[in-house]
Amino acid sequence: MTTSSQIVQEEENRPHPYLSGNFAPVHKTQPLTSCPYTGSLPEEFAGGEYVRNGGNPVSNEALGRDAHWFDGDGMLCGVLFRRTAKGTIQPEFVNQYILTDVYTSSMTSPSLKTPILPSIATLTNPMSPLITIILRIFRTIVLVILSHLSGSRQAIKKISVANTAVLYHDGRALATCESGPPMRISLPGLETIGWFNGHKSEGEGNWDISPGFGGTGLFSFLREWTTAHPRVDPDTEEMLLYHSTFVPPFIRYSIIPSTHKVLTKLNRKTPVPMINTAVPGVTSPKMMHDFGVTKTHTIIMDLPLSLDPLNLAKNKPVVTYDPSGRSRFGIFPRYRPDQVKWYETNPCCIFHTANSWNSVIPHAGNGAETVHMLACRLTSASLVFSAGNVAAPTPKSTIPLDQQEDEQCRLYYYQFSLADDPNDSRIVHQWALSSIPFEFPSLRQSALMSPARYIYGCSVSDSSFGAALGRAVKINSLVKIDVETLIKRGEIDTPEQIKGCVDTRGIGEIIHANDPVDPIKVFKMPEGWYAQEPRFVPKSGGVSEDDGWVLSYVFDESQLQGDGECLPDGKSELWIIDARSMKDVVAKVKLPQRVPYGLHGHWFSGEDVLGQRPIDMMRSMPSIKERTVSATPAWRIWMATRRAIEGYLQ
């Protein structure tokens, strides 16, 4: 007979789903290394580099500890397509840790066996005792303070692990994460340069000491926390971003102009950035991961998912979701966040928007400017909990009947009227384009902020991402959706608002139909193979928006052992898929090691790689040598005390 203590012991010894298999971290980093490949590499890839970011914990010890898919030190995995002296294209793999303050401090504190920062799983778990959460946060505070004292090799000034996404703006490749400012990296070797403050990056020389994202004052370190998904306008080259914090006004907003090219032209004034401008109307701290940007307007999402340390005083987890609350969308002119107008609807979670754009559409006989948005809408916050191997809490309050929905994550279309009437805050349309699960959206970058026709993303053969997340979410389908066609269908035969859907077919039906003009095309992975977020690379001189290729790291799980762990010599591949047909793999790059299932990537063109701003220095690991000569008795006592504290907090 199995006892309760045996069940607990078995649970503690079971590998965490997001620390095992191909979710498990890799500890080997490689410089640019030539890779074999099969198929034909497109000429457009020459000189470019695909880079993907993701959490890769330095330490994978302590079975049974809390862990979350969004935890972990940032690791970049890239494939450069180098033009050789013979004129051919040679792919080269590289992966590097991002040398954040937290990573460097962890690596120079060998006594620490668990991450410096508390896991998101700890903060979201409704079963976490209040004292456990407080002690984990207190441990982090002590370690941060300790890092500033004598004997430390790295002071932790910023707690970002820069593990979420990458992008390119104004001659800089940037790695991002919500808990700090962007970190500049160098292409193609993926070395770390330094934190970007909205004016300059560390390592660029003549460091700009004027207040950046954080401004000045007691809470400046909180105000520099920046969205992991900034948007770069392909026309103006402005970078738009927001900062979500724990202190009022809770949301601030910044616009960083492009100066790298402008300054080389005569008779042009240096553009002035807008930094840390308040967005009124958000009344509490929120877990806000993304936003929408059109050519003229910005969309902030105030959803009922809170991220509030003061919840501890109410004996609630730091991260909570209120299924009886309301979702609010704040829309304002790009340069006037003070003119925000709010729209309200049923509760939901949105972690990623796919695209947003403007148009003029007649409403009630009047031509009114309209904002459109495509977003991956979840009907609950189950992803936040399941990605930490935590059961979603049972709602404590009664959910109104009109707000009750089945568990799903779908690509939704929103249409907002910007009519002058302040009482007209209608959401004209809000319905799903397809019933299939859909997340990690991307599109052709030149079509961003315009009515793009195609959106690419990930799906699963399960009925929902929630069902997949009951294990550990694995992407077995890449999808291209013709949103233009489905929006037109929805406007002609309008589905039920909020709960309705234009195309109600499942993935199996779509694949079986094999319709060459189907508005939804699915690239189904071979059995046992799993993909990651797709990224589009355009074809030179293409005749249609989808003329090009999508890139995705893939992994064959036949390389897993019987216990679900990866073989030491497990390897991933980078697949290049024809974006028009979504059927043909034109090339497969064989990588020298695994690329763990991670988060967001970016295609850097050859022009991006060559157009980077010059730098004076890069970040490096601090010296390991300790002070031994002329060490005083007081110094020896302090170091012994320090080691004891670190050992206790390990």
N, C-alpha and C positions, 0 to 999 in steps of 0.2 A: 504494500500500500504506500502510495506516495504522500509524504507529509507536506504541510505548508512550507516548512523551512527548506525542504528539498526543491520545491517549486521556485521559491525565491532564489535559491542558489543557482538553479538552472537558468533562471532569467538573467542573473548577474553575469553568468559565464557565456551567455549567448552573445555573439558579435552584434554590435549596433548596426542596423541596416545602412546607415550613412557613414559608417567607418569600416565597412567590409566590402568584398567584391570589387567592382570597378569604381565604387565610391571611395574606397580606401585611399589614403594619401600615398603619394610616391615621394621618396626621399632623395632620389638621384636627380641632379640637375646636369644639363648638358649644354655645352656651347654649340654654335651652329654646326650641325653634323649632316653630311650628305645622306640622302635616303633613296633607296630604289623605288621605282614606280612602274605601274603597268598602264597601258592606254596612251592617250595623247594629251599633253599639257597645252591648254590654250595659250596662244601668243600674248594675249592680254594680261596674263599672269606675270610676265617677265618683270622682275624688279620689285614686285609687290610682296606683301606678307600678310598672312592670316594669323591673328592672335586671339586667343580665348583666355578669359580670366576665370578664376574659381578658387574656393577655399581649399587649402591643403594643410591641415594641422601639422605643426612641427612635431608634436608629440601625439602618438596614437596609443599611449599606455592607459592604464587604469580602466579595465573592463568594467562596465556597469556605470561609468560616469555619464553625466548628461552630455549630449552632443546634438548638433543641429546641422542640416545641410548648408545653412547660411553662415555657420561658424568657419573658423579656420583662417590661417595666414594666406594672403593672396599669392597665387602662383600663376604666372603667365606661361602658356604653351603656344608656340608659334611655328609656322612653316613659311620660310622665305623661299621665293622662287627666283633664284639667282641666275642672271644672264652670264653664261660662261664665255671664255675667250673665243670659243669655237662658234658662238652664236646660239648654242642650245640653251635650254632651261633646265637647271638642276635644283630640285627641292632640297631644302636643308631644315632640319628640326632643331629647335632650341627651347629650353624651358628654364625659367629662373624664378626664385622667390622674389617678391617685392620687398625691398629692405626698409620696411616701416619701422617706427620706433618700437612697436610691440614685438615684431619678429626679431629684431636685433637684440632687444633686451632678453627675450626668451632664449636665444642662442648663446648668450653670454652668461646665462644663469642656469648651469647644468643641473642644479638640484631640483629645479621645477619639473614636475612630471605631468602636470595638467596645464592647459592654457591660462595665460594671465587674465584674460577677460572671461566673465561668466558666460555660459552658453545661453543662446536664445531659448533653448529648451527649458532651462531653469526658470527663465523669466516668464515663459508662457504656460508652464505646467500648473494647472489648478491644484494638483496634488502636492506641489512643492511646499513644505512647511514655511511659514513666514520667516522663522529664524534661519532656515537654510538660505533663503534668498538674501537676507540681510548679511549673513556671514560671507556669502560669495561676493557680494558687492564690496563689503568691508575688506576682504582679502585683496581685491583688485586695487582699492584705494591705497592700502598699505604698500603693495608692490610698486605702484606708481610713485608714491612718496619716496620709497626706498631707492628707486632708480635715480632720484635727483641727489642722493647723498653720496658721500665719499665711498669709493670702492666700486661704484657702478661704472660700466663701460658705455652705457647708453641710457640717457634720460628719456623717459616717456613723456613727450610734450603733446603728442596727439595719439588718440587711442584707435584711430582707423587702421584696419588691416588691409584696406584697398583690394578687396577680394571679389568684387561684383561684376564690373564691366570695364571696357576700354573704349576710347574714342579718339578722334583727331580734331584739333582746333588750332588754327593760327600758328602752325609750325611746331606744335607740341602733341605728342602722344600721351594720353592721360589715363591712369587707372583710377577707378572710383569705388566708393563705398559710402553709405549714409552717415557713418560716425566720424567724418572728418572731411577735409578738403581733398581735391584730386591730387594724385601723385604723378609727377612727370616721369616717363620712362624713355629709354633710347631705343630706336629701331636701327638695325634689325636684331641686335644682340640681346634686347630686353633688359639691359642694365637699368638700375634705379638712379634717377637724377635728383629729385627732391620735391617737396611739397609745393603746390601752386596756390598762391594766395589771391588770385584774381588780377594781379598786376604782372607778377613774374614768378618764375620757379626758382627755388634754391638751385645753386649750381650754374646759373646763367651769368653770374658776374654782376657787380653793381646791384646787389640785392636791394629791392625796393622795400624800405622800412615803413612806408605809409600804410595806414590800416587797410587790411584786405578783407576777405570774407568775414572774419570774426569781429572786425572793428576793434574797439578798445573797451576796457572795463572788466568787471568781475566775471561776466558770463560770455566773454568774447570767445572762449574755446567751444562753447555750445553753438554760438551763432555761425561758426564756420563749418558746421556739419552740413554737408551738401548732398543733394540727390545723386544716386548712382546712375541716373539716366538724364544727363544734360542733353539739350537739343541744339544742333548747329544748323542755322538757316543756310541752305545751299546757295542762296542768292546774295544775301547781305554778309554772310560768313560770321554773323553774331552767334555767340554761344549763350543760351538761356538756361538758367537753373534756379532752383529754390533751395531754401535752408529750413529744415523742420527741427524745432527745438522744444525744450521743456518749459521755456519761460515765455510770457507774452511778448510780442503778439503771435508767437508760435510759428508763424510762417513768414519768412522774408524771401526776397526775390532779387536776382542779379542778372544783368546783361553784360557780357564781356565782348566788346567789339574786336574785330580783326585789325591788328596793327602791323603785323609782320610784312605784308605786301603793301599796305597803304603807305608806310613810312618810306618806301623806296620810290614813291611817285612825288613829283613836284607839285607845289601849290595845294597840298592836302593837309588839313589840320589833323592832329592826333585825335581819334575818337575818344570820347570820355565814357568810361564804364559806369553803369548803374549798379551799385553794390549794396546789399543788405537793406533794400527798401521794404517796409512793412506791407503785408497784405492783410487788410482788416477783415474780420468776420469769422475767423476760426477761434473757437472759445476754449479749446483744450488741446493738449499734446496728442498727436496722432502718429500712427505707424504709416507713413506716407512714402511710397516707393517710386511713384512715377507721376507724370502730368502730361498735359497736351499742349501743343504749340502750333498755331497757324501763322500765316504771313502777317496777320494783324492782331491776333488775340492769343491770350494764354489761358489755360484751363487748370485750375487747382481742384483737387478732389478731397473733400472733407468727408471721409467715410467713417462708419461706426467701429473702427479698429483703433484702439487707443494704445499709446506707448507712454505711460505716465508713472514715474517713480513714486508719486504721491499715492498711487493705488495701494502701496504697502501699508499706508496708514489706515486704509479701509479693509485690510486683510484680503486684498485681491491681488492676483498676479500683475506684474508690471505691464504685460501685454494682455488686453482683453478685447473681446468682440461682443457687441450688443446686437443680437438678431432682431430686437424689437425697436432698434433705433432707426435713423434715417440717413440716407446718403445725400450729400450736397455737392454740387459742382459750382465753383466760382469762376466766372469768365470776365476778363477785363482786357482793355486795349493794351497792347504789348508794353507801352511805355507809361501806362497809368494804372498801376495796381490799386490806387485809391478809388478807382471807379468800378470796383468789382461788383458784379451782379450775380446773385445766388439762385440756383435751381435745385429743387428737392425731389427725391423719389424714394423708392423702397431700398432697404438696406442691402448692401452687397460689398464684396471686396474686389478691388482692381489693383493688380500689381504691375500690369504692363498695358500701356496704350500702344496701338499699332500705328496710327496716323491721325492727323487732324487737319482740317482745311476750311476755307471760307467760301461762301457763294451768296448771291442775292436771289432769294426765293419768295414769290408772292405768298403772303399769309393774309387771309381774310380780305383779299383784294388789294393789299398794300405790298409794295416791294420792300422787304426787310432783309437786312444782312443776316446771314445764318452761319452758325458754326457747326461743323460736323466732326464727329470723333468716332474712331473705331478702337475698341478696348476689349481685353480679355476679362470678362465679368464672371466672378465666382459668386455663387449664392450663399456661401458661408466662408469662414476663416479656417476651414479644416486643413488647408495646405500648410498654414503656419504651424499648426500643431503636429500634423502627420510627418512633416519634414524634420521634426525633432523626435520621432518615435513616441509621440505623446497623444493620448486619446483626446479628441475634442471634447470640451466640457458640455454637459447638458444644460440647455438654457434654463435660467432660474425664473424668468418671467414668461408670461404667455405671449406667444407671437400672434399678432392679428392674422385672421384668415387670408386677407388680401396680400399679406407679406410672406406667406408660407410657400416655399418653392422646393423642388427636388434638388438634390446635390448635383451641381454641374459647373463646368467652366467652358464658356462658349465665346466666340467672337461676336461682339455686340456692336450695333450701329446706333449712335445717338445724334439727334438733330436738335439744336437749340436756336430759338428765335431771339434776335437781338433788337426786337422792336423797342422804340423809344418809351413806350408805356411802362413805367416802373412796376405796375401791377401785373404786367404780362411776363411772367417768368416760366412759361411753358416749356416742357421738353416735348417737342413736336413728335419725335419718333424715338423709341427705345425698344429694340427687339433684336433677337439673335439672327445672324445671317445663316448659320448652319447649326445643326444639333450635335455635330461631332465635338469631342473635347478639343480645345485649341489653346495653346500657350506659347510663350517665347516668340512673339511675332517679330518680323523684320520685313523690310522692303528695299527696293532700289533707292539708294540714298539721294539721288538727284530728284526723286519724286516726292521726297518728304515735304510736308506742309502744303501739298497740292493734292487734287483728287486722283491719287494713284489708283491704278486698276487692280494691281495684284499685291496680296499680302501672303508671306510665307510664314510657316510656323510648325510647331510640334504637336503630335497627337499620340493617343494610345488606343489599343484595340479594346480596352475595357470601356465600360459605359461612361466613365467619368474619370477625371484626374483624381478625384477623391478616392475612388475605388483603387486606382493604381497606387495612390499614396498610402494605402493600408499596408503595403509592403515597402517598397522604395521606388519612387517613380522612375520608370525606364521608358524612353522614347522609342517606339517601334514603327512610327510612321512620320514622314515629313509631308506637309500639306501645302498646296498653293490654292488660294481662294481668289476667284474673280469677284472682288467686292463690288465693282461697278455694276455688273450684271445682277447680282443678288439684291443690291440696294434698289435698283430699278424695279425688280420683281416685287419687292416689299412695298414700294410706293404705289404700285398698281393694285396689288392685292394685299392690303396692309394686315400683318399679323396682329394678334392681341398685344397691346402695349405691355411691356416689361416681361411677360412670361411667354410671348409668342416667338415663332421661329419661321424663317422663310423656307429653308430647305431642311426637311425633317428626316432625311435619310441617314443611316448609320454608315460607318466606314466600309463595312462589308458590302453593303449595297452599292456604294460608289465605285469600289474596286471591281465588283462583278459587272456593273454596267459597261465599263470600258468604253465610255463615250468620248470621242476625241474633242468634242466641243463642250464637255462638261465644265461648269463654272468651278467645280471642285476637283482637283487632281491630287491623288495620293501616291506617294512613293513609299511602298511597304517594304520594310527591311526584311532580309532573309531571316528565316527562323533562327532564333538565338543571338541575332545581331541587334545592337541598339545604337541609336544616334544621339546627337546633341543639337543645340540650337543651330538652324541653318542661316547662312549669310550669303547675300547675293553679290555677284561680280558681273558688271555689265560687259557686253560684247561691243567692241569698237564698230561703229557704223551700223549698229543693230536697227532693225526696222520696227520693232515693237518694244514695249516696256519690259517684257519678260525675255528679251533676247540676251541670254547670258547663262550663268551657271550658279548653282548654290553649293556652298561648302559645308561639310559637317564632319566632325570627328566621330568615328564609329568604333565599336568594340565587339568582338566575337566572344560570347560568354562560354563557349566550349573550352575556353582557357581557364575557367574556374575549376577549383578542386571540389571534391565531394562535400567539404564543409562550407562551400560558398566563397572561400578565399581565393585570391588570384595567385596563379603560379608566378614565381619570381621573375620569369622571363616573359611575362605577358606583354603583348604589344597591341597598340591601336593603329588605326589607319585614318587618313584624311581622304574622303571621297569627294569627287567633283562631279556633280549631277547636272544634266541638261535641264535648265529651268523651264524651257518651253514645253517639253514633253513630260517632264517629271517621271521619266522611265529609264533613261539611259545614263549609266555611270561612265563618263568619258575618260576618267583616270582615277587610279587608286594609288596614293602615296603610302608606302610601308614605313611606319615610324619605328625608331629604335627602342621605344618603351611605351608603357601605357599612358594615356591621357585620361585621368579620372573624369567621371561624369561631373560636369561643372556648370557654370552659369553663362555669361554673355561674352560674345566675341565681336571682332570688327575686321573688315578688310581694309588694309592700308595699301593704297596704290603705290606704284613706283615713284610717282610725283610726290606723294606724302613722305616716303622714306627719304628722298633726296632733298625735300624742302624743309627739313627740320631746322629749328633755330640753333645757332652755335651754343656750346656750353663750355664752362671753365673746368668743371669737375663733376664727378659722379659720387654717389654714396658708396661706401664700402663697409665691410665688417670691421668693428674696432679691434685694436690689438688685444690679444689674449693675455699678454704678460701682466703679472701682478707686481705691486710694489714690494720689493724685498730688501733693497738696500736702504739703510738708515730708517728702517721701520721702528718706530718708537713703541714702547710698551702700550701706550694709549691706542696706537694704531692697531696693534695686534689684538687688543681687547675688543676694539670696535669691529674688526673683521670677523672675529670669532662670534661676536653677538649677531652680526649681520648674517653669517652662515647659519646660525641657529634659527633666526627668524625665517630665512628662506626655506630651511629644512622643515620647519613647522608648517609653513604655508604651501609646501610642495603640492 
